[in-house]
Amino acid sequence: QVQFVESGGGLVGSGGSLRLSCVVSESIFKHWAMDWYRQVPGNQREWVARLTSGGSTTYTDSVKGRFTISRDFAKNTLYLEMKSLKPEDTAIYSCNTNPPQTWGQGTQVTVSS
């Protein structure tokens, strides 16, 4: 089973920036599309961004122009660069393959107004 370890979350003020990291236990980027999701406790998990094996990216409308998904093959690490953060971006962020496998713990992002 592929495992995911997310990090980089924290508390930031509105308009601030964070970079999330997701270390993957196996070298899968050449074979799998990768997604970032976020979830507010009590709500459904929301898809945020996708990076295909070929390098194409897509984003949910609410983060377009503010978030950037990227990867480092050598480090088996997926990133989510987040800028101009808003309070509504507050959630637990997780990464996974597409389609998803076992979920990691995620990393908490809190944006204060």
C-alpha positions as CSV (number, residue, x, y, z in Angstrom):
1,Q,0.0,0.0,0.0
2,V,1.3,3.4,-0.9
3,Q,1.5,5.8,2.0
4,F,1.3,9.5,2.2
5,V,2.7,11.9,4.8
6,E,1.5,15.5,4.6
7,S,3.1,18.4,6.3
8,G,3.5,22.2,6.1
9,G,0.1,23.3,7.5
10,G,-0.3,25.9,10.1
11,L,-2.0,29.1,11.2
12,V,-1.7,32.1,8.9
13,G,-3.5,35.4,8.5
14,S,-5.7,36.3,5.6
15,G,-3.6,37.0,2.5
16,G,-0.8,34.8,3.7
17,S,1.0,31.9,2.1
18,L,1.8,28.3,2.9
19,R,3.5,25.4,1.1
20,L,2.2,22.0,1.8
21,S,4.3,18.8,1.2
22,C,3.2,15.2,0.7
23,V,5.9,12.6,0.8
24,V,4.9,9.4,-1.0
25,S,6.3,6.0,0.1
26,E,6.9,4.8,-3.5
27,S,7.9,6.3,-6.9
28,I,4.5,6.6,-8.5
29,F,4.4,10.0,-10.2
30,K,5.2,8.5,-13.6
31,H,2.2,6.2,-13.4
32,W,-0.4,8.0,-11.3
33,A,-2.2,11.3,-11.3
34,M,-2.0,13.0,-7.9
35,D,-4.7,15.0,-6.2
36,W,-4.9,17.4,-3.2
37,Y,-8.1,17.4,-1.3
38,R,-9.4,19.3,1.7
39,Q,-12.0,18.6,4.4
40,V,-13.7,20.7,7.0
41,P,-14.8,18.4,9.9
42,G,-18.4,17.4,9.4
43,N,-18.3,18.2,5.7
44,Q,-17.5,16.1,2.6
45,R,-13.9,15.9,1.4
46,E,-13.5,18.5,-1.4
47,W,-11.1,18.0,-4.4
48,V,-8.7,20.9,-4.8
49,A,-6.1,20.2,-7.5
50,R,-4.8,17.5,-9.8
51,L,-1.4,16.9,-11.4
52,T,-1.4,14.1,-14.0
53,S,1.4,11.8,-14.7
54,G,2.0,13.8,-17.9
55,G,2.3,17.0,-16.0
56,S,-1.1,18.7,-16.7
57,T,-2.7,20.6,-13.8
58,T,-6.3,21.4,-13.0
59,Y,-7.8,23.3,-10.0
60,T,-11.2,23.8,-8.4
61,D,-12.5,27.2,-9.3
62,S,-12.2,28.7,-5.8
63,V,-8.4,28.2,-5.8
64,K,-7.5,29.0,-9.4
65,G,-4.7,31.6,-9.6
66,R,-3.9,31.2,-6.0
67,F,-2.8,27.6,-5.6
68,T,-0.1,25.7,-7.5
69,I,0.4,21.9,-7.5
70,S,3.8,20.5,-8.3
71,R,6.1,17.5,-7.7
72,D,9.7,16.5,-7.2
73,F,10.4,13.1,-8.7
74,A,13.7,12.7,-6.8
75,K,12.1,13.3,-3.4
76,N,8.8,11.5,-4.2
77,T,7.1,14.6,-2.9
78,L,4.0,16.4,-4.0
79,Y,3.6,20.1,-3.2
80,L,0.7,22.6,-2.9
81,E,1.8,26.2,-3.0
82,M,-1.0,28.4,-1.5
83,K,-1.0,32.2,-1.8
84,S,-3.6,34.9,-1.0
85,L,-5.1,32.6,1.5
86,K,-8.7,33.2,2.7
87,P,-10.5,32.1,5.9
88,E,-12.6,29.8,3.7
89,D,-9.4,27.8,2.8
90,T,-9.3,26.6,6.4
91,A,-9.4,22.8,6.3
92,I,-7.4,19.6,6.7
93,Y,-5.5,19.1,3.5
94,S,-4.6,15.6,2.2
95,C,-3.0,14.2,-0.9
96,N,-3.7,10.9,-2.7
97,T,-3.5,9.2,-6.1
98,N,-6.3,9.3,-8.6
99,P,-8.2,7.1,-8.0
100,P,-7.5,7.3,-4.2
101,Q,-5.9,4.7,-2.0
102,T,-5.5,4.7,1.8
103,W,-5.6,8.3,3.2
104,G,-2.8,9.8,5.3
105,Q,-3.4,12.0,8.4
106,G,-3.5,15.2,6.4
107,T,-2.2,18.6,7.6
108,Q,-4.3,21.4,9.2
109,V,-4.4,24.8,7.5
110,T,-6.1,27.6,9.5
111,V,-6.5,31.0,8.0
112,S,-7.5,33.8,10.4
113,S,-9.5,36.8,9.2
